C-alpha cells in the first residue's frame, strides 16, 4: 500500500495504522457501557462480533492506507466490545472466590491465540507473496469471530443482568448451574446479595457517564471510577503493548538479524503466555494489590537494567562487536523477563469488578 520503503513518512504511516486500532478500541469500550446493561452481556458480545467481522473483512481487502486505517478503527471497536464485556460477564458468572482465576484463564486463552497468530504471520511471511503474508492472517480471524457469534447464544447470561431485568428465577437457575456445589442456602444468599447491590445502585443519583465523572454521590462512584480506570491506564503505561507490537524491531536494535529477531519475538509470546500460569494461582491467593506492587517493582528494576544494557549496545556497536552481542543477549533476556513479570502480575489485575 505504498508504505514499505522504510522512509520516515512510511514509518509514521505504519505507526498510525497500528495506533488507530486502540482509538477504535476506546470507542468500542464506551459503546459497551451505554447499552450492555440494557441488551445483556451475550447480545453485546454478538454486536462486538459484527463490528470485528466487518473490520476483518475490510482489513483483509484493504487497497490503500485510508481504507486500512478506517478498517482498523472498525476492528478496534469490535475488539473494544469483546475485551470490555467478556471479563465483566465471566466475573459475574464466577464464584466470588474464583473470579481472579476465571479472568486469568481468560487472558491465558487470549494470549495463546495471540501466540498462534504471531507464528501464523511468521509462516506467511516466508511465502513468495507479500500480500498473502498480511491479508491471510487478517482474514483468518473471521472464522473464529463467526464461531463465537453463532455459539454465544448457547452460553448462560449474566445472573446480575437477568436480576436487573426482573428475571429472578432464571438468574437463580443459572447461579445453580454455574456453581460446583450449588447448595440452595448459598445460592439464595448470593441471589440476595445481587439484589441488594442492584437496589443500592438504583438509589444512586449517578446514572450516566457524565454524572459518574462529575457528580459526587454517597456510593463514591466517581472515586471508584477513577481508581478502576486509573489502574487500567497505568497498566498500559507499563509499555507492554509497545513491546508486544514492536518486539521484532526491539530485538533487531539489540543486534540480532531480521529472522532471529522475529524468532525471538515469537519465543517471547510463548513465554508471555506461560507467565499466566503463575497469575492463575496468584490472582485469588496473593491479592490484586500485592500483585500490582510486586509486578511494578520488578518491571521498574528490569527496565532500568534493560536501559543500561541497550545504551551499551549502542555504545559498543562499532567499537567492539563481541561485546555488542553480549549486551544484546542481555537486552533480549530483559525483554523476556519483563513480559513474564507483567503477564504474571499486572495483566490479570482486573480490579474493576471489585470496585
MIBA-938475 format. One line per field, with one value per residue (C-alpha): residue in one letter; x, y, z; residue number from 1. Coordinates in nm, 3 decimals. Each point is the difference from the previous one (the first is absolute). Example, Ala and Ser with C-alpha at 12.3 -4.5 7.8 and 13.67 -1.06 7.14 Angstrom:
<pts>
resn: (A / S)
u: (1.230 / 0.137)
v: (-0.450 / 0.344)
w: (0.780 / -0.066)
resi: (1 / 2)
</pts>
This chain:
<pts>
resn: (X / X / X / X / X / X / X / X / X / X / X / X / X / X / X / X / X / X / X / X / X / X / X / X / X / X / X / X / X / X / X / X / X / X / X / X / X / X / X / X / X / X / X / X / X / X / X / X / X / X / X / X / X / X / X / X / X / X / X / X / X / X / X / X / X / X / X / X / X / X / X / X / X / X / X / X / X / X / X / X / X / X / X / X / X / X / X / X / X / X / X / X / X / X / X / X / X / X / X / X / X / X / X / X / X / X / X / X / X / X / X / X / X / X / X / X / X / X / X / X / X / X / X / X / X / X / X / X / X / X / X / X / X / X / X / X / X / X / X / X / X / X / X / X / X / X / X / X / X / X / X / X / X / X / X / X / X / X / X / X / X / X / X / X / X / X / X / X / X / X / X / X / X / X / X / X / X / X / X / X / X / X / X / X / X / X / X / X / X / X / X / X / X / X / X / X / X / X / X / X / X / X / X / X / X / X / X / X / X / X / X / X / X / X / X / X / X / X / X / X / X / X / X / X / X / X / X / X / X / X / X / X / X / X / X / X / X / X / X / X / X / X / X / X / X / X / X / X / X / X / X / X / X / X / X / X / X / X / X / X / X / X / X / X / X / X / X / X / X / X / X / X / X / X / X / X / X / X / X / X / X / X / X / X / X / X / X / X / X / X / X / X / X / X / X / X / X / X / X / X / X / X / X / X / X / X / X / X / X / X / X / X / X / X / X / X / X / X / X / X / X / X / X / X / X / X / X / X / X / X / X / X / X / X / X / X / X / X / X / X / X / X / X / X / X / X / X / X / X / X / X / X / X / X / X)
u: (0.000 / 0.293 / 0.136 / 0.286 / 0.295 / 0.136 / -0.023 / -0.101 / -0.333 / -0.065 / 0.103 / -0.247 / -0.271 / 0.060 / 0.002 / -0.327 / -0.162 / 0.103 / -0.113 / -0.347 / -0.108 / 0.032 / -0.215 / -0.267 / 0.041 / -0.076 / -0.311 / -0.120 / 0.053 / -0.206 / -0.275 / -0.018 / -0.057 / -0.299 / -0.205 / 0.150 / -0.235 / -0.308 / 0.059 / 0.200 / 0.354 / -0.055 / -0.161 / 0.280 / 0.251 / -0.192 / 0.002 / 0.374 / 0.037 / -0.188 / 0.236 / 0.304 / -0.122 / -0.048 / 0.341 / 0.167 / -0.157 / 0.097 / 0.357 / 0.059 / -0.127 / 0.159 / 0.144 / 0.150 / 0.102 / -0.329 / -0.198 / 0.222 / -0.016 / -0.381 / -0.006 / 0.233 / -0.230 / -0.301 / 0.191 / 0.111 / -0.363 / -0.084 / 0.292 / -0.088 / -0.344 / 0.138 / 0.289 / -0.228 / -0.309 / 0.148 / 0.205 / -0.306 / -0.222 / 0.240 / 0.039 / -0.377 / -0.027 / 0.295 / -0.009 / 0.123 / 0.304 / 0.103 / -0.050 / 0.370 / 0.068 / -0.277 / 0.142 / 0.355 / -0.113 / -0.183 / 0.315 / 0.199 / -0.229 / 0.021 / 0.381 / 0.013 / -0.197 / 0.233 / 0.300 / -0.156 / -0.078 / 0.359 / 0.143 / -0.257 / 0.118 / 0.361 / -0.081 / -0.191 / 0.293 / 0.210 / -0.228 / 0.071 / -0.301 / 0.033 / -0.374 / -0.086 / 0.237 / -0.225 / -0.339 / -0.041 / 0.057 / -0.235 / -0.271 / 0.052 / -0.131 / -0.348 / -0.034 / 0.030 / -0.219 / -0.277 / 0.030 / -0.027 / -0.298 / -0.185 / 0.098 / -0.052 / -0.384 / 0.050 / 0.197 / -0.165 / -0.090 / 0.130 / -0.212 / 0.048 / -0.146 / -0.292 / -0.074 / 0.008 / -0.256 / -0.225 / 0.070 / 0.080 / -0.081 / 0.220 / 0.282 / -0.020 / -0.002 / 0.316 / 0.172 / -0.079 / 0.133 / 0.324 / 0.093 / 0.200 / -0.203 / -0.338 / -0.132 / -0.345 / 0.082 / 0.320 / -0.172 / -0.277 / 0.258 / 0.188 / -0.326 / -0.093 / 0.344 / -0.054 / -0.344 / 0.133 / 0.280 / -0.247 / -0.232 / 0.287 / 0.112 / -0.354 / -0.020 / 0.310 / -0.028 / 0.275 / -0.155 / 0.214 / 0.362 / -0.003 / -0.142 / 0.243 / 0.292 / -0.129 / -0.268 / 0.079 / -0.235 / -0.019 / 0.129 / 0.323 / -0.056 / 0.235 / 0.282 / -0.052 / -0.006 / 0.324 / 0.168 / -0.112 / 0.063 / 0.328 / 0.130 / -0.083 / 0.179 / 0.305 / -0.005 / 0.048 / 0.265 / 0.220 / 0.081 / -0.100 / -0.201 / 0.305 / 0.212 / -0.266 / -0.047 / 0.362 / 0.188 / 0.175 / 0.128 / 0.120 / 0.191 / 0.142 / 0.124 / 0.167 / 0.219 / -0.185 / -0.068 / -0.348 / -0.092 / 0.146 / -0.183 / -0.328 / 0.071 / 0.089 / -0.318 / -0.202 / 0.178 / -0.080 / -0.370 / 0.028 / 0.172 / -0.265 / -0.277 / 0.180 / 0.026 / -0.375 / 0.034 / 0.134 / -0.279 / -0.269 / 0.123 / 0.097 / -0.321 / -0.212 / 0.276 / 0.234 / -0.241 / -0.025 / 0.186 / 0.295 / 0.022 / 0.004 / 0.259 / 0.225 / -0.039 / 0.066 / 0.310 / 0.138 / -0.079 / 0.155 / 0.327 / 0.004 / -0.057 / 0.293 / 0.228 / -0.132 / 0.061 / 0.363 / 0.059 / -0.165 / 0.227 / 0.303 / -0.119 / -0.011 / 0.331 / 0.196 / -0.165 / 0.297 / 0.274 / -0.034 / -0.248 / 0.068 / -0.123 / -0.295 / -0.117 / 0.033 / -0.187 / -0.263 / -0.056 / -0.051 / -0.262 / -0.180 / -0.002 / -0.139 / -0.284 / -0.090 / 0.011 / -0.198 / -0.288 / 0.002 / -0.018 / -0.283 / -0.196 / 0.020 / -0.105 / -0.144 / -0.176 / -0.265 / -0.052 / -0.361 / -0.092 / -0.318 / -0.240 / 0.126 / -0.059)
v: (0.000 / 0.230 / -0.004 / -0.248 / 0.209 / 0.058 / 0.378 / 0.215 / 0.064 / -0.374 / -0.068 / 0.263 / -0.153 / -0.349 / 0.137 / 0.180 / -0.315 / -0.188 / 0.279 / 0.073 / -0.349 / 0.111 / 0.302 / -0.232 / -0.216 / 0.299 / 0.084 / -0.361 / -0.004 / 0.318 / -0.143 / -0.310 / 0.212 / 0.167 / -0.312 / -0.316 / 0.032 / 0.034 / -0.260 / -0.246 / -0.135 / -0.266 / 0.236 / 0.249 / -0.272 / -0.066 / 0.371 / 0.003 / -0.299 / 0.186 / 0.297 / -0.230 / -0.202 / 0.315 / 0.126 / -0.330 / -0.001 / 0.361 / -0.047 / -0.313 / 0.174 / 0.343 / 0.166 / 0.317 / 0.160 / 0.188 / -0.320 / -0.190 / 0.279 / 0.003 / -0.380 / 0.002 / 0.237 / -0.223 / -0.311 / 0.181 / 0.084 / -0.370 / -0.100 / 0.280 / -0.158 / -0.347 / 0.097 / 0.217 / -0.215 / -0.351 / 0.051 / 0.157 / -0.286 / -0.269 / 0.177 / 0.010 / -0.372 / -0.107 / -0.086 / 0.293 / -0.201 / -0.087 / 0.323 / 0.074 / -0.352 / 0.031 / 0.325 / -0.143 / -0.305 / 0.228 / 0.202 / -0.323 / -0.110 / 0.344 / 0.001 / -0.356 / 0.120 / 0.301 / -0.235 / -0.221 / 0.306 / 0.124 / -0.331 / -0.011 / 0.342 / -0.118 / -0.301 / 0.213 / 0.244 / -0.285 / -0.036 / 0.162 / 0.232 / 0.311 / 0.067 / -0.351 / 0.041 / 0.266 / -0.049 / -0.364 / 0.049 / 0.300 / -0.193 / -0.327 / 0.156 / 0.011 / -0.378 / 0.035 / 0.310 / -0.184 / -0.300 / 0.224 / 0.188 / -0.328 / -0.171 / 0.286 / -0.031 / -0.348 / 0.142 / 0.112 / 0.366 / 0.200 / -0.065 / 0.365 / 0.119 / -0.241 / 0.114 / 0.363 / -0.088 / -0.164 / -0.359 / -0.123 / -0.369 / -0.020 / 0.181 / -0.239 / -0.301 / 0.118 / 0.057 / -0.360 / -0.127 / 0.196 / -0.113 / -0.314 / -0.058 / 0.171 / -0.006 / 0.167 / 0.213 / 0.136 / 0.062 / 0.193 / 0.200 / 0.088 / 0.096 / 0.230 / 0.161 / 0.074 / 0.149 / 0.212 / 0.136 / 0.079 / 0.177 / 0.206 / 0.099 / 0.094 / 0.240 / 0.187 / 0.331 / -0.108 / -0.150 / 0.124 / 0.034 / 0.372 / -0.037 / -0.283 / 0.233 / 0.329 / -0.081 / -0.089 / -0.259 / -0.204 / -0.313 / 0.181 / -0.099 / 0.267 / -0.114 / -0.364 / 0.087 / 0.197 / -0.283 / -0.273 / 0.203 / 0.135 / -0.350 / -0.099 / 0.311 / -0.072 / -0.356 / 0.132 / 0.246 / -0.298 / -0.011 / -0.360 / 0.076 / 0.169 / -0.308 / -0.237 / 0.200 / 0.092 / -0.296 / -0.097 / 0.356 / 0.008 / -0.326 / 0.139 / 0.310 / -0.238 / -0.122 / -0.304 / -0.076 / 0.049 / -0.370 / -0.064 / 0.307 / -0.139 / -0.339 / 0.160 / 0.206 / -0.318 / -0.169 / 0.302 / -0.052 / -0.360 / 0.113 / 0.271 / -0.260 / -0.235 / 0.280 / -0.013 / -0.337 / 0.196 / 0.258 / -0.270 / -0.100 / 0.344 / 0.183 / -0.143 / -0.106 / 0.298 / 0.290 / 0.270 / 0.277 / -0.221 / -0.122 / 0.355 / 0.122 / -0.300 / 0.014 / 0.375 / -0.028 / -0.290 / 0.168 / 0.330 / -0.172 / -0.195 / 0.316 / 0.175 / -0.297 / -0.028 / 0.370 / -0.027 / -0.308 / 0.165 / 0.302 / -0.228 / -0.172 / 0.335 / 0.111 / -0.314 / -0.064 / 0.122 / -0.020 / -0.360 / -0.228 / -0.285 / 0.200 / 0.123 / -0.359 / -0.060 / 0.315 / -0.084 / -0.338 / 0.183 / 0.229 / -0.305 / -0.166 / 0.318 / 0.013 / -0.361 / 0.060 / 0.324 / -0.158 / -0.295 / 0.236 / 0.197 / -0.311 / -0.158 / 0.318 / 0.306 / -0.163 / -0.167 / 0.277 / 0.052 / 0.219 / 0.154 / -0.276 / 0.030 / 0.376)
w: (0.000 / -0.059 / 0.355 / -0.020 / -0.119 / 0.351 / -0.017 / 0.297 / -0.168 / -0.038 / 0.359 / 0.117 / -0.219 / 0.140 / 0.355 / -0.069 / -0.139 / 0.314 / 0.235 / -0.140 / 0.104 / 0.363 / -0.077 / -0.137 / 0.309 / 0.224 / -0.204 / 0.027 / 0.376 / 0.043 / -0.219 / 0.220 / 0.308 / -0.164 / -0.073 / 0.158 / 0.298 / -0.218 / -0.274 / 0.208 / -0.007 / -0.268 / -0.251 / 0.064 / -0.089 / -0.323 / -0.086 / 0.058 / -0.230 / -0.276 / 0.029 / 0.011 / -0.299 / -0.207 / 0.109 / -0.093 / -0.346 / -0.067 / 0.128 / -0.206 / -0.315 / 0.060 / -0.312 / 0.148 / 0.329 / 0.046 / -0.049 / 0.244 / 0.259 / -0.001 / 0.012 / 0.300 / 0.188 / -0.073 / 0.107 / 0.315 / 0.084 / -0.019 / 0.218 / 0.243 / 0.038 / 0.065 / 0.227 / 0.213 / 0.043 / 0.015 / 0.321 / 0.163 / -0.116 / 0.123 / 0.335 / 0.043 / -0.076 / 0.216 / 0.367 / 0.209 / 0.116 / -0.358 / -0.197 / -0.024 / -0.127 / -0.259 / -0.137 / 0.001 / -0.197 / -0.243 / -0.064 / -0.035 / -0.283 / -0.160 / 0.011 / -0.131 / -0.301 / -0.039 / 0.003 / -0.267 / -0.212 / 0.029 / -0.119 / -0.278 / -0.113 / 0.022 / -0.218 / -0.250 / -0.020 / -0.144 / -0.301 / -0.334 / 0.013 / 0.218 / -0.028 / 0.123 / 0.295 / 0.157 / -0.168 / 0.101 / 0.378 / 0.002 / -0.181 / 0.192 / 0.321 / -0.156 / 0.052 / 0.378 / 0.009 / -0.186 / 0.231 / 0.307 / -0.141 / -0.066 / 0.327 / 0.247 / 0.023 / 0.149 / 0.293 / 0.326 / 0.035 / 0.293 / 0.315 / 0.094 / -0.331 / 0.027 / 0.355 / -0.115 / -0.268 / 0.260 / -0.114 / 0.349 / -0.050 / -0.309 / 0.180 / 0.294 / -0.233 / -0.176 / 0.335 / 0.091 / -0.333 / 0.031 / 0.351 / 0.080 / 0.317 / -0.056 / 0.355 / 0.006 / 0.304 / -0.157 / -0.334 / 0.177 / 0.196 / -0.319 / -0.169 / 0.286 / -0.022 / -0.369 / 0.066 / 0.286 / -0.223 / -0.279 / 0.243 / 0.136 / -0.350 / -0.099 / 0.295 / -0.120 / -0.183 / -0.242 / -0.315 / -0.292 / -0.111 / 0.071 / 0.350 / 0.077 / -0.061 / 0.137 / 0.261 / 0.358 / 0.149 / 0.316 / -0.177 / -0.095 / -0.363 / -0.136 / 0.227 / -0.095 / -0.371 / 0.034 / 0.189 / -0.240 / -0.314 / 0.133 / 0.061 / -0.358 / -0.131 / 0.215 / -0.128 / -0.354 / 0.117 / 0.087 / -0.372 / -0.055 / -0.315 / -0.152 / 0.074 / -0.136 / -0.321 / -0.069 / 0.154 / -0.329 / -0.042 / 0.362 / -0.040 / -0.323 / 0.183 / 0.246 / -0.287 / -0.133 / -0.365 / -0.143 / 0.005 / 0.346 / 0.133 / -0.131 / 0.160 / 0.333 / -0.009 / -0.057 / 0.290 / 0.215 / -0.077 / 0.120 / 0.321 / 0.042 / -0.021 / 0.240 / 0.258 / 0.049 / 0.171 / 0.297 / -0.032 / 0.013 / 0.345 / 0.130 / -0.095 / 0.283 / 0.241 / 0.002 / -0.056 / -0.268 / 0.180 / 0.095 / -0.358 / -0.135 / 0.250 / -0.054 / -0.378 / -0.029 / 0.219 / -0.205 / -0.333 / 0.113 / 0.094 / -0.328 / -0.206 / 0.169 / -0.069 / -0.356 / -0.062 / 0.115 / -0.217 / -0.303 / 0.045 / 0.006 / -0.319 / -0.179 / 0.149 / -0.093 / -0.337 / -0.203 / 0.262 / 0.118 / -0.190 / 0.243 / 0.297 / -0.206 / -0.038 / 0.374 / 0.092 / -0.266 / 0.163 / 0.329 / -0.159 / -0.142 / 0.342 / 0.159 / -0.257 / 0.080 / 0.376 / -0.032 / -0.193 / 0.242 / 0.299 / -0.161 / -0.101 / 0.345 / 0.185 / -0.174 / -0.296 / 0.215 / 0.256 / -0.114 / 0.297 / -0.143 / 0.106 / 0.358 / 0.013)
resi: (1 / 2 / 3 / 4 / 5 / 6 / 7 / 8 / 9 / 10 / 11 / 12 / 13 / 14 / 15 / 16 / 17 / 18 / 19 / 20 / 21 / 22 / 23 / 24 / 25 / 26 / 27 / 28 / 29 / 30 / 31 / 32 / 33 / 34 / 35 / 36 / 37 / 38 / 39 / 40 / 41 / 42 / 43 / 44 / 45 / 46 / 47 / 48 / 49 / 50 / 51 / 52 / 53 / 54 / 55 / 56 / 57 / 58 / 59 / 60 / 61 / 62 / 63 / 64 / 65 / 66 / 67 / 68 / 69 / 70 / 71 / 72 / 73 / 74 / 75 / 76 / 77 / 78 / 79 / 80 / 81 / 82 / 83 / 84 / 85 / 86 / 87 / 88 / 89 / 90 / 91 / 92 / 93 / 94 / 95 / 96 / 97 / 98 / 99 / 100 / 101 / 102 / 103 / 104 / 105 / 106 / 107 / 108 / 109 / 110 / 111 / 112 / 113 / 114 / 115 / 116 / 117 / 118 / 119 / 120 / 121 / 122 / 123 / 124 / 125 / 126 / 127 / 128 / 129 / 130 / 131 / 132 / 133 / 134 / 135 / 136 / 137 / 138 / 139 / 140 / 141 / 142 / 143 / 144 / 145 / 146 / 147 / 148 / 149 / 150 / 151 / 152 / 153 / 154 / 155 / 156 / 157 / 158 / 159 / 160 / 161 / 162 / 163 / 164 / 165 / 166 / 167 / 168 / 169 / 170 / 171 / 172 / 173 / 174 / 175 / 176 / 177 / 178 / 179 / 180 / 181 / 182 / 183 / 184 / 185 / 186 / 187 / 188 / 189 / 190 / 191 / 192 / 193 / 194 / 195 / 196 / 197 / 198 / 199 / 200 / 201 / 202 / 203 / 204 / 205 / 206 / 207 / 208 / 209 / 210 / 211 / 212 / 213 / 214 / 215 / 216 / 217 / 218 / 219 / 220 / 221 / 222 / 223 / 224 / 225 / 226 / 227 / 228 / 229 / 230 / 231 / 232 / 233 / 234 / 235 / 236 / 237 / 238 / 239 / 240 / 241 / 242 / 243 / 244 / 245 / 246 / 247 / 248 / 249 / 250 / 251 / 252 / 253 / 254 / 255 / 256 / 257 / 258 / 259 / 260 / 261 / 262 / 263 / 264 / 265 / 266 / 267 / 268 / 269 / 270 / 271 / 272 / 273 / 274 / 275 / 276 / 277 / 278 / 279 / 280 / 281 / 282 / 283 / 284 / 285 / 286 / 287 / 288 / 289 / 290 / 291 / 292 / 293 / 294 / 295 / 296 / 297 / 298 / 299 / 300 / 301 / 302 / 303 / 304 / 305 / 306 / 307 / 308 / 309 / 310 / 311 / 312 / 313 / 314 / 315 / 316 / 317 / 318 / 319 / 320 / 321 / 322 / 323 / 324 / 325 / 326 / 327 / 328 / 329 / 330 / 331 / 332 / 333 / 334 / 335 / 336 / 337 / 338 / 339 / 340 / 341 / 342 / 343 / 344 / 345 / 346 / 347 / 348 / 349 / 350 / 351 / 352 / 353 / 354 / 355)
</pts>
